[in-house]
Amino acid sequence: MSDAAQPTAAEVRAAAEAVKTALDRHLAAVERRSGEDDPAVYEAFNELAAAAEVYDELLYDRYDEVTPFEIPGAEEALPPYAGPEEPHALSVLIRRDYAVVEPQRLLAQAERVEAAEEGEAVGTGEDAASTVHGALGILFGEFEPDEIASRHKEFGLEEGDSTLWVTATDEPADPGEWLEAPFDEIDPEHVVCRFDVSAVFDEEQDETEDDEDGEDGEDGDEDADASDRGRGR
């Protein structure tokens, strides 16, 4: 950036004052919060994030310095809930990722399902699953997704990231309305809550434990269970 385009010292100072004001407003909103999803807190949070981002940019442009803290941008957080106060319907959106780590175990489980359905001994049915994608179709057709999630190791699968969103609406969707594109047109302002599970959270925890081990020489606790790694709204 050229010298002519650089912000003035007064502009940087004004941005710093804006951060202080936004910080005071955020604290006041937190102190007055009426519940876990108080929209005033989210609004104050977004204002603080925006003010901090402006200050950080101006500080860098003027003095080639950065702030020692990081406030997530407003776009990284869910907006304040603006859905119906008394929802008459809800949608639960779930995505779970898996890695196929033991294909032979997956194929064997699918073969058992086919054999049981056809009344044949395992390994004798002509239609027994012989491909991974065919085995997946058989198993997910036989078992509920929650059962596969709880028994994934039996099926040769390894858990990856997962997310669960609960959205509220005034009325249920018409039958068949969203089946072709179930995750399209989700209004973020109608999200009641969201829970994420990711190996990234384990890595963050491991880094913290490694730092603690370096200080006291003691081993950290074992990795938390997936339910403990969930990040809510």
Order of alpha helices (4+ residues) and beta strands (2+ residues): alpha-alpha-beta-alpha-alpha-alpha-beta-beta-alpha
